[in-house]
Amino acid sequence: MDPSYRKALKLEPGDFTTSFDLSGYGILDEIKTLLFPTKQTVIAKLYKLNVYAQGDFFKPHVDTPQSGNMLASLVVSLPCAHSGGDLVVRHGKKFHSFSFGGENGNGRIGWAAFFSDCEHEVMEVTSGHRLTLTYNLFVENSTTPKTDFSGTQLYKLFVEAKESGQKMTLGFPCKHLYAQGNGLKGDDAFVYHTAVAAGLNASVCSVWSREDGFRASRRNPDFDHPKFIGDEDVLGRFLVSGAKTALNVIDGPNGHWINGHDQAYMRRFDIKGLGFLGAMVDKWMLAAAARKISSPFCCGGSLAPEFPVRICYRQQDSWQSIALPDGIQALAAACSEASFGIGGERVMDPSYRKALKLEPGDFTTNFDLSGYGILDEIKTLLFPSNQRVIPKLYKLNVYAQGDFFKAHVDTPQAGNMLASLVVSLPCAHSGGDLVVRHGKKSQSFSFGGENSDDRIGWAAFFSDCEHEVLEVTSGHRLTLTYNLFVEESSTVAGKTDFSRSELYKLFVEAKASGKNMTLGFPCEHLYAQGSEVSIPEALKGSDAFVYHAAVAAGLEARVCSVWSREKFGDNRFIGHESMLGKFVVSDDCYESQDKESFDLSEFLDRRLVEEWKIVWCRGSFDWNLGGACASYGNEPSTESFYCAAAILVTIRGGSQEESDESEEKESDEEEEDEDREEDESEEE
């Protein structure tokens, strides 16, 4: 009893009753959704009633665990006028404050739930009385959580690791502390069950520091009190010494920590260590950082024109002029039918595209793209490296009632054409939405509706994105389309500060690690082939961010086309052909061929022996690999290609001689392991 640390009143559950029914307010359902991603059954047990009068408080403390499956605490503030008495909850460097008092303190029920290992305190009550019920939250043991983990990125990475054929043990230090027993919390539970769902062997083990009095000898696998959260027979107890954060991936003698401490010793001695495993595991942190890069594939908006938009167009041997939204019928009459391309053929097919068009030489307009700030917004949202963007007017299109354009990808006009811009001019219509897709994401832009006759709408998207124009249901949809090109520059990174990004920091740590490795980042976008263009300007969105973050960290970054064996064509690259050969993707094996000694006929008759040791850090090659753009486009072309690409980041931790010696040592160790496995197999 120390009123200098805690000053409050209490009643035990046996000394009071209340009509407040926790199950009737949906509080537990919300707690389950937010704190328990694996949907365990949560049981609430009433612990105390507390009264905090004016001047009362409770300094920082952690709730004493009642059992191993007590994972959280719940505080319910009953209607009682008071001020102050905020509940402050802390976990690591984060904290959150819950205020139950104030104007609504006597007419509202407030609540806060937090994991029981979180430090928390009750600030001093400045007036009135703070009346609370405290519940301990327990989980029931269950081996079949209801959550579907298969749609998560972590699940996909676990499956990828399982299918890689690599033998490794991955360590994930838990974010929470635990009472000896069972039951995982929050992200820890998610990681565990995701691994199990992916078919991996997951176990949990206590981690003890040497200062806690446990024996430091690594020869004795048993400790004085062998208590574990999880399966002690699968993985022994860890001993952590000198716990301070260093690299995000740390090699232990027989295993590896992810986001762990600088010294970790595994208590299990029959787990093989792999010389290349440290590099293999690096991809988990780098992949997570790369996924955090927020880079849209499209953007759009609308604005009011500063003055009426006028169009002057050619009609036979004379020029006519209209002021929108008037005169649209006459303009449509002067247009010709719009075509599209299939491979190298120009096609007129009203079942796939039904629209009208004017070429740039057949009209002029007073609409000045530079006067509305549209390009500035596009640069900000789509081009994080601050490239110089040059718009080139491509077409005027008129979509009348019933017109449309089915899904297609714009034909690349050049290697530095990165995006397209559609500007909808003031003209009354409905329907005709522009739908843009990239991967599994899609965005719809609606330029029609009530104000379509006095507004300018616009949408920009990377040119490799599939898009379509839905059917116009009334009126006329009038648009200007621009191709957006980037100019080469020796200072493409410009004003972007990559040093604050998590990916940059990981690149710097990897550089300082002393390891030799090549990291591969499959590009999120496809790229036009067939013309010379410098790497920095060619990259889009998050691909550009990854490249420039690596360069800013002092690493060597390169980009290479990725081709499937079935579509292997002539020597075409996005990047520096002399520095890196073309990749061939076959059976998930990434192989290389030196350009100077490349012989296509010889290649087709045999498999390449040399295999690049590349650590793939993001996604997979599930997109269309290199080949001619033979699908539907807005123009015919067999010279233009959309090709998959990858960014390669080379980390040189030592001299080339040291790197070669390291690789030879790894090769010898792998051969010894294979010989040992063969001997064991023969003995069996």
N, C-alpha and C positions, 0 to 999 in steps of 0.2 A: 504494500500500500504506500505509494509515493505520490502525493498530490502535486509534486513538482514535475512529474512525468505524465501522469494521467489523473484527471479530475473529472469524474462522471459518476452517475448513479446507474444501478442495474436491477433487473428482476430476472430470476431463473424461469424457464418455461413452466415448471410445476407451480409457480406462484401467480400465474395470470392466464387469462384466455382473451381472445379477440375475435371479432366477426370478420376481420380482414382475411380473405381467402386468396392466397397467392396464385392458385391455379385459375382464378376467375378473371385475371387481368392480362393474360397473354405474355407476362413478363418472362416466364421460363422459356416459352417458345422463341422469343427474341434472343435470349441468352444463348440458347442452343444454336441458333442460326449464326450468331456473331462469334462466339467463343469456342464452339465445338464443331469444326468442319466435318468430322467423321460421324456426326449425328449419334453420339452415344446417348443412352438413356440417362437423364440427369435427375437426381433425387435431391430435393431440398429438405433440410432438417433445421428446424428452428433452434437457434443457439442462445439468444439473449434479447431482452428489451433493455434499451439504454436511454437515459434522460441526461441531456447536457444542458445545464442552466447557464445563465450569464456568467462568463468567466471560465467555464469548463472547456477542456481540450484533451487531446491524446496525441502525444508526440510520435514521431516515426517509429513504426514497428512492422513486424511480419506475423501473420496469423500462424499460430501453432497448429501443425497438421494433426487432425484427429485420427487419420488412418491414411494408408497409401492411396486410396481411391478418392480422397477429398482433394478436389482440384481447384475449387474456387470458393469465393465468399460473395454473399449478396447482402447489401444494406438497403432497407426500405425505410424512407422517411415518411412518417405519418403526418396528416394535416395538423400543424401546430405552429402558430406565429413565432418567428424568430429571425434573427439576422446573424451573419457570420456562420461559423461551424462548417465551412466547406470541407469536403472530403477530397484529399489530394492523393492520387495513386501514382507510383513511380515503378518503372521497369527499365533497367539499364539507364540510358541517357534520356528516355522519354518520360513524360508525366502528363497526367490529365486531372483537371479539377472539376468536381461536381458540387454545384451550389443548390441546396434545397431550400434555403431561406429566402428572405426578401418579400416582395409584395404578395406573392401567391403562396407563401409558406403555410398559411392556415387554411388553404382551400385546395391544395394539390397533394398528390402522393408522388414522391420522387424515389428513384432507385438507382443503384449503381452496382455492377458486378465486376469482379476482377479475379484473376488467378491468384491463388493463395500464397504464392511465393513473392508476390509484389509488395514492396514496401509501401505503406500508406499512413496517413495521419489525419486527425480531425483538428482543424484550426479552431481558434478560440471563438466561442459564441459571444457575440457582442450585446445581444438583447433577446428576451423571450426564452423559450425552451425548445430544444431540438430533440424530438422523440423518434427513435428508430427501432426497427426489428432487424436482427442480424441472423442470416441463415448460412449454414455450411452446405456447400453443393458437392454431392458425391456422384460418381458415375458407376453404372453397373458394368461388370465385365462382359464384353461381347467380342466374339471373333469374326463377326460379319457386319462391319459398318455398312450403312446403306448408301454412302456417298459414291457417285460414279467418278472415279479418278481418271478414266481413260481420255477425257477431253483436255486434261491439263498438260502444260508444256513439260512439267517435271516428269510426268508419267512417260511422255514420249522420249525424253532423254534417258530415263531408266531403261526403257525398251531398247533404245539405240545402244546403250552400254552393254546390255545383255547379249545383243546380237553381234557385238563387235568381235567376240571371241577372246577378248582380253581378260586375264585373270587379275582381279583387283579387289581390294576392300576399300570402300569409301566411308569416311567418317564425317558425320554431321553433328558438331557440338550443339546440344539442345539449348534453346533460347530460355527455357525455364528451369528452375530448380525443382527437385522432387523429393518427397518423403519416400523412405524405403518401402517399396511395395510395387504397385502397378498403376497404370493410367497415365497417358501422355496428354499434353495440353497444346492447344492452338496449332501453330506451325509445326511443332514437333510431331504431333499426331498425324498431321497431313503428310509429312515426309515419310514417316514409318509406313502408313497404310498405302501410300502411293507406290512405294517400293514393293510391298507385298502384292499389290494388285498387278504389278508388272512382272510378277513371277520370280522376284529376287528373294534371297534369304536375308531378312532384316532382323536385327536384334538390338537390344538396348543394354547399356552397361553403365554402372556408376563410375564416376571419375573422381579420384582422390588425389590431393596434393601430398607431397612428402612431409610437409610440415604438420600434417594431421596425425602423425605418429605411426603410419603404416610402414611396414618394412620396405627398405629400398632395394633389397636383393631381387634381381630379375631371374635368379635361378630357381627360386621357389615359387611355383605357380599358385600356391594357396596363401591366403591372408588369414589373419586372426579371426575375422568375422566376415565370412564370404556372403555379403548381402548384395543383391542386385535388383535393379528395376526389371530386367528382362531375363533372357535365357543365358544363364551363366555357363552352360555346357557348350554353347555355340561360340561365344566370344568371351575371353577372360576380362578381368578388371583392368582398367587403364590406370597408369600412374603418370600424372602430369607434374612436371617440375619447371619452375621458372616461367609461370604462365604470363606471357605478355604477347600482345598481338604483333605478328610480323607479317609475312606474306599471307595471302589468302589461301594458298595451297602449300602445305608443309609436308615434306617427306619424313615419315618415321622409319624405324628399322625394318618393319614388316608391313607397313600400311601408310595411309596418308589421311591427313586432316583436310577438310574443306572448311575454309573460314575459321581456322582453329588457332592453336597456340604454337609457339616456336619450338617446343620440345614435347614430343608425345611418344610414349613407349607402350607398345601393345603387349599384353600379357599372354598372347597366344603365339606359339613358335612354329606352327606348321602352315603359316600363310606365306606364300612366296612373295618376295619383293621383286618388282620389275624395274629395270633401269630407266625405262621410258615412261613409267607410270606417272611420275610427277608431271610430265608434260601432258599426258593423256587427261589427267584430272583437272588441269588448269582450265580446260574448256568449260567446265561447269560454271565457274565464276564469271568468265569472260562472256559466255553465252547469256547469262543472266543480265550482265551489264549491257550487252548489245540489245537485248530485248527491251530494256528500259528506255532506249532512244525513241522518243516520240516524234515520228516523222510521217505526216499525212501523205497519201498518194494523190489527193485532190483537194481543191478548195473552191469556194465560190462566194457570191454575195449579190446584192442589188443596190441600186442607187437611183436618184432622180436626175434626169438630164438637166444641164445648166441652161440649155436652149434647145428648141426643136431640132431633132435629127433630120437632116436632109440627105437624100440620095439622088444623084444624077446618073442616069443610065443610058446606054446606047440602045436605040430602037431603030433598026435598019440603018438608014443613012443620017439619022438625026439623033440629038440627045434630048432626053426629057428629064424633068426634075420634079420630085415630090417631097412633101414635108410630112413625116410620120406623125400620127398613125394613118393619115389620109393617103390615098393613091396606091394602096397595096395591090389592088386588082390589076392595075395597069403594069405595075412592076412585075407581077407574076406572069403576065402575058408576054413579057420580054425575055423571060428566062427559058432555059432549055432543060431537058430531063437530066437528072444527076445520075452518074454511073458509079460503079465501084470496081474493085479489082479482086480477081481470084488468081493468085500466082502472077503470071505475066500477062494475063488476059483482062482487057477492059470489058465489063459486062453491064448490060441494061436488063435488069430483072425486077419488075415492079412487085414481085412476090417477096423480094428480100429488101429492096430499097425503093421507096416511092417518094420523090422529092424533086424540087427544081433548083437550078443553080445559075449563078453568073460568075464568070472569071474576073479577076482583078482588073484586067484591061478593059472590061466592058462597063465599069461603073466607078464612081467616086463618091465620097461621103465626107460631110463635115465632122463626123464623129472622130475625135482625136483620142486614141487610147491613152496617150501619155498624160492627158489632162484630168484623169479621174482617179489616179492613185492605184489603179488596178494592178499594174505591173509591180509596184512597190510591195503590195500585199502578197502577190504571188512569190516574189523573191524571198520574203520573210518566211512564208509557210512551207514552200517546196524546195528552196535552195539554201540549206544551212551553211554552205561554204561561201556564200556571197558571190557566186559567179555573176558575170554581166549577162543579162538576158536580153536577147534581141527578138522582137516579134516581127513576123512576116505574114502579111495578109494572104490568105490561101483561097477563100471562097466566100461568096454570099449565097445562102441557101434559103429557100422558101418552102415551108411545109404547110400545105393546105389541109383542109379537113380530110381525114382518112389517110394522110401520109405518115411515113415512119421510116426507120432504118434499123434493121435487126443487128444483133450483136456483132461487133467487128473490132479490129485493132488498127489504128492509123498506120499507114505505110511509112516507114522512116525515110525522110528526104535526104538525110545525111547523118553521119555519126554523131554530130553535135546537136541534132534536133532531139531535145529531151522531153518536150511537153507540148500539149495543145491547149488552146484557149478558145472557148465558145462565148460570144457576146450576143445576148438576145436583145434586139432593138425594140422600142415601144410599138407594140402591135397587139391588138386584142385577140386572145385565143385561149383555149383550154386544152388540157392534155399536153402531149408532146414532151413529157418529162425526159430529162437526160439522166440515164442510170450508168454509173461508172463502177467497175469491179476490179479488184486486185486481190488475187488469192481468194480467201473466203470472205473478204470484206466487200461491202458495196455502199454506195452513196448516191442518193437521188436528188436531182436539182429540178425544181419546178419553176418555170419562168412564166407560166400562164396564170389565169385567175382574174380576180376583180381589177387589179391595178396593172395588168400587163400592157395596157395602152399608154401608160405614162411613167413606166419604170424601165430601167436598163438592168438586166440580169446577166450574170457571168459565171462561168465555171472553168477552172483549169485543172488538168490532170496529166500525169506522166504518160508519154505516148505509147508505152507498152501495155497500158491498162485497157482491158476490154470495155466497150461502152456501147450503148444503143439509145436510139430516140424512140420513145413510145408513141403510139398513134395519137395524132392530133384529133380531138373530138369536135372542135369548132374553131372558126376563125383562121388566122394565118400566123404561123410561127416564123419569124424573120431573124436570121442569125448571121453574124460575121464570124468566120473561123480563122484563127491565126496559128501558125506553127511557131513554136518558141525554141530559139537556138541559143546556145551559150558560146561566148567568145573565150578563146584560150588566153590565159594570163599566167605570169610567173608567180603571182601572189594570190592564188585562188582562195586560200584560206581567209584572206582579208581580215575582217573585223571579228570573226568568230573566235571566241575564247574556249578552246577545248580543255584547258587545264583544270576546269572545275568539274568536268564530267567524271563519273565513276569509271568509265571505260578507259579514259586517259590514265587515271591513277593505277589501274590494273596493268596497263601497258608499261608504265614506269616501273612498277614492282617486278613485272616479268623480266624487264631489261636488267634490273639490278640483281636478279636471282642467280645469275651465273650459268643458267641453263642454255643449251643450244636447241632451238626448236623452230618449226615453222607452223604458224597458226593459220588455219583456213576459215574464212567467213563466206559461206555461200551468199551471193548477192540476192537481195529481195526483189530486184527488178531485172528485166531482160534489157539487152542493149543492142543498138543498131550496129551492124557490121558493114564493111565495104568502103570506108573512107578513113583517112588519117585524122586522128583527133587525140589530143593529150588526155591522159588519164584523169587528172583532177576535174576537168570540165565535163567529162563524159558521165560521171557517176551521179546517181539520183538519191535524194532523201537520205535515209539512214545508211545506205551504202557509202555515200560521200562522207558522212560523219565518221564511220568506222575508219575509212582510209586516212582522213586528215587527222583524226585523233592519234593514230599510230605514228604518222609522220611527225606530229607535234611532240610526241614522246621520244623522238629520236630513233625510231625504228625504220627499217626498210620495208616499204609497202609496195606491192605490185598487184596487178590485176590480170587475170587470164581467162580466155574463153573456156567453157566447159562443154564438151561434145560427147554424145553417146557413140559407141562403136558403130552402130547402124547408120549414123548420120555424119560420120567423119568425112569432112570435105577438104577443101584446099586450105593453105596456111593463112587463116584470118584470125586476127587477135584484136581485142580492145586495146591492149597495152604493148609493152615493150617486148617484141618478139625475141630480140637478141638476149634478153635476160631470163626468160622463162619459156619453156616449151609448152606445147598444147597439152591439156589434160584429156584423158580418155576415161570415160566412166563406164565400167562394166562390172556387174555383179558386186556393186558397192566397193570396188577396188579402184583406187585412184592412182593411175600410172602416168609416167611422163616419157617424152621422147625428145632428145636434143634436136633442135631444128636443123642444125648444120648437117647432121648425119641421117636426116629423116628420109625414108624411102617408103612411099605409101604401099607399093605392091608387096614389098618385103613385110611390111607391118601387117597387112591383111592376112598373111599366111602363118603368122605366129604371134604368141603372146609376148609382150614386153617383159623383160626380166627385172628391170629396175623399177622399184616402187618408192614413191615419195613418202617419207614419214611426215605426214601432215596431220595436225590435230584439228579436226573440224569443230568449230566453236559455235555454230549457229545453224539451226534448220537442217535441211537435207536437200538432195537434188531430186525433188519430186516435181519439178516444173519441166516444161518442154526444154530439152537440151538443144544444142546448136543445130541449126538447119535453116533452109530457106523459109521465108514467111509465106507459106502456101495457103494459109487460111484467108478468110474474107478480110479485105482492107479497103481503105477509101481510094487507093490508087493501085494499078497493076505494077508488079515489080518482081524480077527474079534476081536482081543484083543486090537488093537490100535484104538484110538478115536481122532477125531478132535472135540473140544468142544468150544463153545462160552464162553467168560469169561468177568468179570467185575472187575475193581479196586475200592475198597471201601476205602475212606479216612475219618477217624473219627476225628472230631474236638470236643474237650471237653473244653467248655468255663468255666465251674464251676464244683463243686463237683457233684457226682452222685445223692446226695440227692437233690441238687438244680435242677439238670436235671429232676429228677422224679417229683418234685413240678411243674416245668415249663410245663412238659407234661400233668400233671393232670389239671393245670390251662387251658391249651389249649383245652383239652378235654371238660372241663366244659363250656368254652366259646362257643365251637362248638355246644354242646348240647343246650345251651341257644339260639343260633342263629337258630337252627333247630326248637325248640319249638316256637320261635317268628314267624318264617316263617309259621308254621302250624296254629298258631292263626290267622295270617293275612289272610291265605287261607280260614279258616273257616268263618271269617268276610265277605270276598268277596262272 
